[in-house]
Structures are given as C-alpha cells and as structure tokens.
Amino acid sequence: MCMNKNVVILGAGIAGLNSGIELLQKGHKVTLIEKNDNVGGLCSGYDINGFYIDACLHWLMGTRKSNKLYKLWNNIDALNDEVKIISLDNFVTVDYSGTKIKVGRDLEKTRQEWLSIAPEDKRNINKFFQVVNAMDKVMSVALKCKTKKSLSDYFKVAYKSPSIIKSMTMSRKEYAKRFKNPALRFAITNMMTGYNNMFFLFDVYSLFSQGNADVPSGGAKYMIERIKNRFLSLGGNLILNDEVNGIEMKNDKVFAVKTSQNHIFYPDVVISTFDPRYMLKNLLDSKYQINKINKANQRINKNPISSCFNVYVTIEGDISMIDGPTLINIDPIKVGASDIDYLLIRPYNFDPQYFVKDNKTVVSLFVDQNHLDYHYFASLDVEELKIEEEKIANNFIAALIKKYPELEGRVNILTYFGPIELEKRANTSYGALQSYSLTDLNSFYFAEGKVKGIKNLYCCGQWTRSIGGTPTALLSSHKIVKKI
Ligand SMILES: Cc1cc2nc3c(=O)[nH]c(=O)nc-3n(C[C@H](O)[C@H](O)[C@H](O)COP(=O)(O)OP(=O)(O)OC[C@H]3O[C@@H](n4cnc5c(N)ncnc54)[C@H](O)[C@@H]3O)c2cc1C
C-alpha cells in the first residue's frame, strides 16, 4: 500500500512543478517553495512595457503526440489538444555575407539546396543528412538507456562505423572544417545555441524535422501558467516569494526546511530541484557532495555550461527581410570574455497573437555565453556591469542595422539579460541556462537521486544530467517520483 508522504519540493521550475504534480497524482501531500514571485524558473516569459517576451523556449522537445515526452508534457497540461503547436519551416536560415542557407524541416529539399550551393561538399553534405535521418531511431532507443555505459554501448551497436561515432562526438567547429564552403562551415558551427557537440545538433535538427521540437503558441509564460494551474487544481500548496535558506539535519535525515519568510517545514521527504552545487554549498554541510556533478564541474573547460546574452527589441513595420529565425555573421564584438562573430535573430511574428502589437514585432538577438563570460561579468561592479551590458545591447542593434539598413530608426530596446541576471533568476551556477554540455561520450552523466548520506533528500532538475534543458528537467523529475 502507498503511504501518503509529506513532501517538500525546493524550487518551482519545470522539475519542481512536474515532480509536484506527479506526487499529488500518487496521493502524496506536496508543498512547493519558490523564491521568485512566480513559478517557471528558467522557463519563463515576461510582460515588459506593454509587450510580452518569451525568455526561454526556442524549441520544446516532445511536441509530437506519439513521443514519450509528449505524454509527460500532457500530464502536466504543458501541451494539450487545445494548445496550438507552431511548426516553423526552417530550424534557422543562415545568411553568411549574403549566401543564404536554409536549415529546413524538409530534409531532402534542404539536402538538395545545400548541394546546389556547395557542390564541392557533396560527399560531406550527404553524410550529414544520412546521420540526421538516422537519429530518429537512435534517439528512441537512447532515451531508454539508464546509464552512461548502456548509452555508449548502444551507440557502438547502432553505428557500427567508428567514423560516425567519432563525427558525432566532435565539436561543431571541428566537424565544420570538413566543408570547403565558408557559408556551410559557419552554418554548422553556429546554427544551434550552446556548446554541445555534433551529436546534439544532429539530434535536435532530426527532432525538428519530425515535428518533435516545435513551439507551443504563447511560449513559456502561458505554458507555465497551465502547469501551475494543474498543480493547484490537484491541491498542491504553492509558496512564492520565499527562499529556502536552511536545511536542518537530524541523524541522517532532513528534519526541517527553513525559509527567508521564517517558515519551517517538517517533511517526510525533500526534493531539491535547483542547481545542486548551489544547494549543497549554501544549505548543507560541505561533507555532503554529489560526486558526478563535482566531476562534471571539474571538466568545465571541456564541457562548458551554456548561458547567453539575449537582447529583446521591438521592430516597427515590415520585417519580412528577416525570414524566421536567422543566423548572420557580424564583425566581431566582445560579449563577456568572448569575441562573437554571429548573431541569432529570432523574430516572433510566427505567433502574432502574443508577440505583435501596434505594428511592432518582438525580436530577440541572442549569442552564447559560458562560465568564462560569467566570470568576466561577475568581476564588474554594479555600475560597470550596467554600462557594459548597455554597450553590448547597442552593439547587437548596430550589427542588426548594418545587416538590414532599412531597419534604421525602427528598432527599440525592450530589455536584455546575460549570465548575471540568469544567476539571479534561478540561483544557477555561472548564470547557466543549460547544464554541462556534451562534448564526447564520456561526458554524459546521470546524477539524479538521493544525496549520499541523507536518507530523505532527493535531487532532480536540469543539473542532474548532462545537456540540461526542459526535457532533462522533466525526465529527471519523473524518474525521482518513481522512487518515492
Ligand atoms: C534564454 C533561454 C533559452 C532557453 N531555451 C530553451 C529551449 O529552447 N529549449 C529547452 O528545452 N530549454 C531551454 N532553456 C533551458 C530551460 O529553461 C531550463 O533548462 C529548464 O527550464 C530548467 O528547469 P529546472 O526545473 O531544472 O530548473 P530551474 O528552471 O532553474 O528551476 C529551479 C527553480 O528553483 C528556484 N530556486 C532556486 N533557489 C531557490 C531557493 N533557495 N529557494 C526557493 N527556490 C529556489 C528558482 O527560482 C527556480 O524557479 C532556455 C533557458 C533560457 C534562459
């Protein structure tokens, strides 16, 4: 018989909300504590100066109904029959000094287009699409692998050819070198956000081509609102604006959870969903550690975390010159510690109900950042940071207008954020938006589960598996609930 437990969950991002809902469905009593004034964590959207920005979702893995992830999203009401799923024609359009390369949903059409642009790269273009086509089968099995070893054994069997395995574990920059065409080299290196290797690019592009990495209309804010309502309708207790600031131990169990609003909870079970490094350092004695995450952190120069600098603007009038998500090359600008030579432009006119108002369209300008950029920004004082971030935002806009001079006088800044703001938003190490990236097969790690030495404390969330992102938050929390 299932004994109903009193569970306290720390943090109301995707992992906290999902574990909360699944536990309520199993009959447990759940209290969810969140430091911010709303739920969502890194997966959030905001109203700013009369406009709405989605500060998260570029794509959501699991939008295809037959997919296992869809069932989990549907269970928490993130996706349902009423939610319109928007399928863009192109993953991205790359505009490299005027050469346009579409990374399209239709793989065969895209392959043909690439061949006509770069016939000199025929062999490597065909190999690229061969792997993208095969990823569907690979991922459906890979998702079932529970350990790093079973995953790597699987790849050895699935791809008998070592050269394919090798190509999958290469950095995108390294892999791109095999293409002679400079526009293709630029496209492969930069078409996807973050620092993950070719495997992740093959995977995401394959999922996109199958309609399994699309966007729910309304984006993050409305998706999170639906999930929150499901949690509340099941009788969950949600506490907002309250930061967990202490965990009291008695013998080998968490005895009490304390918060900044002087609440004290005496749970049977605790699930921590935010960055475990932050949690262990700030809330517990240093003798408690999660070795796999420590190891991942020691390898951070090889497996960087992914953060970003993201500028949101409105553009007045016609923006048809920007044909969906677009990657352009720019004169290098310094962002944090990095010299950046690209800009990812995301016009949100694909969802006009939410993102277009008074003939003005919300557009985001995005570049990757990592732990080194975080350290750079963190070394600045408040005033220096303000000046530096404003300069970066203006540089992004100048680069946009250089590419599209017709936008002069029509672009207005709504807001911007970088690693420092992301750190504040969710107590995420280095201001990461995703956890340690995947650069080789050895860098896969699974660390969700109990904290060694503490009988009733579990960890889940994006930091407990490599890559991170909303699917990791969802799957790791789903797995934890089964243990309670
Ligand atoms: C700009 C951007 C773009 C992204 N794009 C995508 C995308 O396209 N697709 C995708 O899948 N993912 C994307 N992500 C990543 C995705 O948002 C995250 O990986 C995911 O939301 C993490 O969920 P989580 O529940 O594991 O952690 P979090 O969202 O970090 O949730 C942890 C929660 O704990 C709270 N918390 C922290 N400390 C405390 C404390 N002491 N007390 C109480 N509460 C606390 C935090 O406020 C937060 O709400 C993006 C993120 C950003 C920022």
Ligand as a Chemical Component Dictionary entry (heavy atoms), coordinates in Angstrom:
data_LIG
# 
_chem_comp.id                   LIG 
_chem_comp.type                 NON-POLYMER 
_chem_comp.pdbx_formal_charge   0 
_chem_comp.three_letter_code    LIG 
# 
loop_
_chem_comp_atom.comp_id 
_chem_comp_atom.atom_id 
_chem_comp_atom.alt_atom_id 
_chem_comp_atom.type_symbol 
_chem_comp_atom.charge 
_chem_comp_atom.model_Cartn_x 
_chem_comp_atom.model_Cartn_y 
_chem_comp_atom.model_Cartn_z 
_chem_comp_atom.pdbx_ordinal 
LIG C1  C1  C 0 17.110 32.229 -22.761 1  
LIG C2  C2  C 0 16.834 30.763 -22.521 2  
LIG C3  C3  C 0 16.534 29.950 -23.591 3  
LIG C4  C4  C 0 16.269 28.586 -23.382 4  
LIG N1  N1  N 0 15.860 27.832 -24.435 5  
LIG C5  C5  C 0 15.466 26.572 -24.218 6  
LIG C6  C6  C 0 14.864 25.831 -25.260 7  
LIG O1  O1  O 0 14.666 26.328 -26.365 8  
LIG N2  N2  N 0 14.501 24.540 -25.009 9  
LIG C7  C7  C 0 14.699 23.960 -23.785 10 
LIG O2  O2  O 0 14.350 22.793 -23.607 11 
LIG N3  N3  N 0 15.276 24.636 -22.778 12 
LIG C8  C8  C 0 15.643 25.928 -22.955 13 
LIG N4  N4  N 0 16.175 26.652 -21.928 14 
LIG C9  C9  C 0 16.582 25.942 -20.699 15 
LIG C10 C10 C 0 15.417 25.623 -19.769 16 
LIG O3  O3  O 0 14.691 26.777 -19.494 17 
LIG C11 C11 C 0 15.962 25.033 -18.459 18 
LIG O4  O4  O 0 16.882 24.002 -18.736 19 
LIG C12 C12 C 0 14.854 24.439 -17.592 20 
LIG O5  O5  O 0 13.780 25.343 -17.517 21 
LIG C13 C13 C 0 15.414 24.089 -16.218 22 
LIG O6  O6  O 0 14.377 23.648 -15.373 23 
LIG P1  P1  P 0 14.678 23.171 -13.885 24 
LIG O7  O7  O 0 13.383 22.958 -13.224 25 
LIG O8  O8  O 0 15.650 22.051 -13.904 26 
LIG O9  O9  O 0 15.493 24.371 -13.198 27 
LIG P2  P2  P 0 15.104 25.907 -12.927 28 
LIG O10 O10 O 0 14.269 26.452 -14.005 29 
LIG O11 O11 O 0 16.400 26.573 -12.648 30 
LIG O12 O12 O 0 14.213 25.845 -11.611 31 
LIG C14 C14 C 0 14.733 25.927 -10.318 32 
LIG C15 C15 C 0 13.806 26.806 -9.503  33 
LIG O13 O13 O 0 14.296 26.862 -8.170  34 
LIG C16 C16 C 0 14.155 28.191 -7.690  35 
LIG N5  N5  N 0 15.110 28.380 -6.599  36 
LIG C17 C17 C 0 16.460 28.452 -6.679  37 
LIG N6  N6  N 0 16.981 28.574 -5.450  38 
LIG C18 C18 C 0 15.952 28.581 -4.586  39 
LIG C19 C19 C 0 15.855 28.660 -3.165  40 
LIG N7  N7  N 0 16.941 28.772 -2.377  41 
LIG N8  N8  N 0 14.622 28.634 -2.609  42 
LIG C20 C20 C 0 13.493 28.512 -3.380  43 
LIG N9  N9  N 0 13.529 28.436 -4.715  44 
LIG C21 C21 C 0 14.748 28.458 -5.308  45 
LIG C22 C22 C 0 14.450 29.024 -8.907  46 
LIG O14 O14 O 0 13.968 30.345 -8.766  47 
LIG C23 C23 C 0 13.741 28.241 -9.993  48 
LIG O15 O15 O 0 12.394 28.636 -10.124 49 
LIG C24 C24 C 0 16.388 28.028 -22.078 50 
LIG C25 C25 C 0 16.674 28.860 -20.997 51 
LIG C26 C26 C 0 16.879 30.211 -21.205 52 
LIG C27 C27 C 0 17.157 31.087 -20.012 53 
# 
loop_
_chem_comp_bond.comp_id 
_chem_comp_bond.atom_id_1 
_chem_comp_bond.atom_id_2 
_chem_comp_bond.value_order 
_chem_comp_bond.pdbx_ordinal 
LIG C1  C2  SING 1  
LIG C2  C3  SING 2  
LIG C2  C26 DOUB 3  
LIG C3  C4  DOUB 4  
LIG C4  N1  SING 5  
LIG C4  C24 SING 6  
LIG N1  C5  DOUB 7  
LIG C5  C6  SING 8  
LIG C5  C8  SING 9  
LIG C6  O1  DOUB 10 
LIG C6  N2  SING 11 
LIG N2  C7  SING 12 
LIG C7  O2  DOUB 13 
LIG C7  N3  SING 14 
LIG N3  C8  DOUB 15 
LIG C8  N4  SING 16 
LIG N4  C9  SING 17 
LIG N4  C24 SING 18 
LIG C9  C10 SING 19 
LIG C10 O3  SING 20 
LIG C10 C11 SING 21 
LIG C11 O4  SING 22 
LIG C11 C12 SING 23 
LIG C12 O5  SING 24 
LIG C12 C13 SING 25 
LIG C13 O6  SING 26 
LIG O6  P1  SING 27 
LIG P1  O7  DOUB 28 
LIG P1  O8  SING 29 
LIG P1  O9  SING 30 
LIG O9  P2  SING 31 
LIG P2  O10 DOUB 32 
LIG P2  O11 SING 33 
LIG P2  O12 SING 34 
LIG O12 C14 SING 35 
LIG C14 C15 SING 36 
LIG C15 O13 SING 37 
LIG C15 C23 SING 38 
LIG O13 C16 SING 39 
LIG C16 N5  SING 40 
LIG C16 C22 SING 41 
LIG N5  C17 SING 42 
LIG N5  C21 SING 43 
LIG C17 N6  DOUB 44 
LIG N6  C18 SING 45 
LIG C18 C19 SING 46 
LIG C18 C21 DOUB 47 
LIG C19 N7  SING 48 
LIG C19 N8  DOUB 49 
LIG N8  C20 SING 50 
LIG C20 N9  DOUB 51 
LIG N9  C21 SING 52 
LIG C22 O14 SING 53 
LIG C22 C23 SING 54 
LIG C23 O15 SING 55 
LIG C24 C25 DOUB 56 
LIG C25 C26 SING 57 
LIG C26 C27 SING 58 
# 
